[in-house]
Amino acid sequence: MRNSLVVAMLVGLAACAGKEEPATTTLAPGPFDGEVAMGYVREQLALGARVPGTAEHRAGGDWIVRMMRARADTVIEQQWEHRTANGTVLPLRNIFARFRPEATERVLYVTHWDSRPRSESASDTARRRLPVPGANDGASGTAMLVALGDLLKATPPRIGVDFLFVDGEDYGEFGPPEVDVLLGSRYFAEHLLVPNYQPLFGVLWDMVGDRDLRIDQESNSLRQAPEVVTLVWETARALGYGKTFVNVEGLAITDDHIPLLERGLRVIDVIDLEYPWHHTPDDTIDKVSAGSLKIVGDVAWALLQR
């Protein structure tokens, strides 16, 4: 990893943000439009639950490809089949969208786009076999990246930027043991699309649209890429979002950043797992807010401007 740019960004943030008041705004709010991102959440939900192996899943992947081909410089579809523990064969697809693919210094943003096939956390047992609509868990991070793509098309970044939409994150059981989960991120880590791929840093944006958004510092991220956690949280603080990006260590979460960290990519998890409708049929559009999407979108944009 080339640390010089990340260190320079941290020094600049420390100089402008100070240390006295975490909520002090020292960076101007960005151009990210939370209402536009909300529209992209709605478009995904209109397709139905994006459960691997279904027509709705196929339509969801096609939607991302279409949206990114209209925005990014290069779009690569990474397709494969996964045989599950019970013998089901799932057609899966990662989507890798690149802005300024010729640039050497790059930032990687990751989100998962699939929906969970069952709602085991529903209070009503009769509803536990229903698929999760995935307004927050899947569609919010995807929508945020598509809306960010609008900005990057209008104002090309100084450095290279990659969006990785991973498939099959939420299909199976998180265990322990883990069975049939994190499928897209594991596949990408094992089959890198770019030789010697090593972005400056990466961020996984997962469940970032919660209308009561609070994001703690995920424990695995703190342990394995602490400088990236500091960079993201200092950027949020400088934007005045210190009450949302809280400077406290949270849970250790099994998520798509883990296979990427194991591959040596400095990717952290930005996630609000304290979401009452997680893995239920009530993960619907009314639980997501444009204001929350604006906050994470502003942070994601600001990280690319340093």
N, C-alpha and C positions, 0 to 999 in steps of 0.2 A: 504494500500500500504506500502511496506517496502521501506522506503526512504533512508536507509543507503547506498546502492550501488549506487543509483542515485546521492546522495550528494558526495560520494567519486569520482565518475566519473567527476562531475563538478569541484571539487577541483583539480583533476589531470589535467584536460584540462586548467583550469585557470593558473596553474603553468607552463605548457609547452607552452601555446599560448601567454601569456602576453596580454597587452591591447593597445599597441601602434599602431599596423598596422594590420587591419582586414584581409589582404590578405596574411600575413606571413605564410609560410608552416612550421609546426613543427611536423607533422605526415607524415610518408612515404605514398605515394600513395598505395592503396591496390591492391590486385590481381584480382579485378573484371574486367571482359572483356566486354566492351561495344559492341564489334562486335558480340560476342556470344549472348548477349541480343537482338541485332538487328535481328539476325537470328530467335529468338523466336517470335519477333513481326511478322516477315514475315510468320512464320508457322501458327500463329493465323489468319492472314488476308487471307491466302490461303483457310481457311475453310469457309470464308464468314462472313457476319455481324452476330454477336452472339446475335440475338434478341430473347428474351424468347418466347417459343412456336414454334420455327422453328427447322428444322433438323440441321441447321448450329449452333444453340445454343447448341443443344445436343452434336454435334461433338466437340464444344469448351470446354464444361465441361469434356467430355471424354478425351480430349487432356491434360487438366490440371491434371486430376486424374492419367493418365498414366505417365506423366512427374514427378509428385511428388512421386508416388509409387517407381519410380526408384531412388529417392534421399532421401526422408525423412524416419524416422523410423516408423511413423504411419500416415495413411491417413484416415480421416473420412469424409464420404459424408452425409451432412445434407439435406435431401430432403423433400419437402412439396409442397402443391398447394396453390396458392393465387388467390382469386377471385377479379378481378379488379372492378372499379366503374361502368363499363359498362357491367359487368357480364361475361367477358372472364375469363376462368380458365387457369392459367399459371403454368406449372410444373417448379419449381425452385430448385436450388441446391447450397448450400454453400460447399466449400471444405476446410477442416481444416487439415493442414499438420504439423506434430510435429517432432522436432529434440530433442533428449534426453527427451522423455516424462516423465521420472522418476524424472527429476530435479525439485526442488521446486521453485527456482528463475527463472523467465521466462520473455522473451520479446515477444511482439505480433506485427507482421507486417500484415497490411491489404491492400488489393486492390480490386477493383471490376473488373469483367471479362466480363460482358455483354455489348452489344451495344445498342444504342438508336434506336428505331424503325422508327423515322422520323427526317428529317433535317430541322427543322423550322427556323433555322438561315441562310439558303441558300439565296443568293441574287436573284436567279432565282426561281420564284414561282413554276415553273414546276418541280423543283428538291426537293421541300420541303417534298414530300411524300416518298422520298428515305430513306432507313436506313443509319445510320452513320457507315462507315467502322470501326471506332474506333481504328485507329493506335495508337494515343496518348491517347484518352479517353477510357481507358480500357486495350488495349493490352500492352501499355508501362509499366504500373505498374506490370501487370501479368508477362511479360517477365523479368523484373528486378528481381522479386522474384524467378522465375525459375532458372535464372542464378546464383542468390545468393545461391540457393539450390545446385548447382554444387559445390560451394566452401564449403558449410557446410557438404556435403557428404565426400569431400576429407579431410577436417579438422574439425572434430566435435567441436561444440562450448563448452566453459566452462560452460555456463548456458543453460537452456532450451530455445528453440526458437519455436514459433508457427507462421505459415503463415495461414491467413484467406482470402480466395478468395470468396468474396461475390457476390451474384447474384442480378439481378433486381434493381440495383441502379438507372438506367437511363431510366426506362420504361415509367413513366407517366409524371405528371406535378409538377414542383417545387413550383408553386404558388407564393404567398399564395392564397388559402390553398394548402398544399402538398397532392398530390393524386397519389398513386401507385408508389412512389419512395422510395429509401433506403430500399427496401424490404428485402434484405438479411441481412443487418446489424441490422435491427429491429428484424428480426426473431432470429438471433444469440443472441442478447441482451436479448430476452425473453426466450430463450431456450439454456442456456449455456451448452456446451457439457462436461464441467468439473465442478464438484461441487466446490463452493466457489472460482471460477476462479478469480484471481487477479494478472495479470502480473505486473512486476516492472514498466513498461511503455509500450506504444504502439505508432506506427506511421502508419497512413494511407498514402500510396503512390499513388497519383492520378494525371494523366496527367503530368508525369515526363520525357517525352521523347522529348518535344518541342525543335526543333533545335535552338531556341533563348531563352533558358531556363533562367527564373528569378523567384525565389521563395521568396515571402514576408512571413511574419509571420501572419498566418491566425488569425483573431481577436477572434473567439470563443476559439481557442486553447490557445491563450495568456491569456484569461480571466479564463479558467477553468483548464488548466494544464501548467502554465507558466514555471515550472521547467523543463518540458520535452522539451518545445520550446527552452529554454536556452541550454539544453544539446545537442540538434540536431544542432542548429546554431553554438555553440562553436566548436562542432566536425567538422562541415563543414569549419569553419574559420581556424582551426588548420591544415586542409588538404590543405588549399590554395584556397578554394572555396567561399570566402567571397563575390565575385562579383556575384555569382549565388544565394547563400542563403543570401539574403539581410536583414540586421538588421533594418527593418522598418515594422510597423504594416500595414497589408493589410486588405482586406475586410472580413466581417463575412460571411462564406460560409456554406450553407446547404449541408452536405456531410455525408459519412458513419461514420465519427467519432462522430456525434451528438448522435445517439442512444447508442453508447458505452460509451460516457461521461455520459449520463443520467443514465446508469447502474452502474456508479462508476468506470469505467475503464479509466485510465489516457492515453487517445489516442489523439494525435494531427494530424492535417491535413497538409501534405506536398503536395502542389498543385501549379501549374502555370496556373491560370485561364485566364491570358492575352494571349489567344491563338486564333488567327484570324479565325481558321477553326473549332472552337468549335461548335458542333451540326450542322455540314454541311457535304455534301458528299465528301468534300475535306480533311477530316481528314484521310489522306493516308500516306503511308510509307515515301514519300519524305519530309514530315513535321517533321519527327522524326530523331534524330541523335544518332550515337553510342557514340559521345562525351558527350552528355547530360546524356545518360544512364550510362556512366562510372562515371560521377560526383555523381549521386544519389546512384549508386551501391557502390561506395567507402564509402560514408557517412553511408549507411546502414550496410556495413561490419564493419566499424570502431566502430560503436555503440555497436557491439556484442563482441568486443575485449577488452573492458575496464575492 
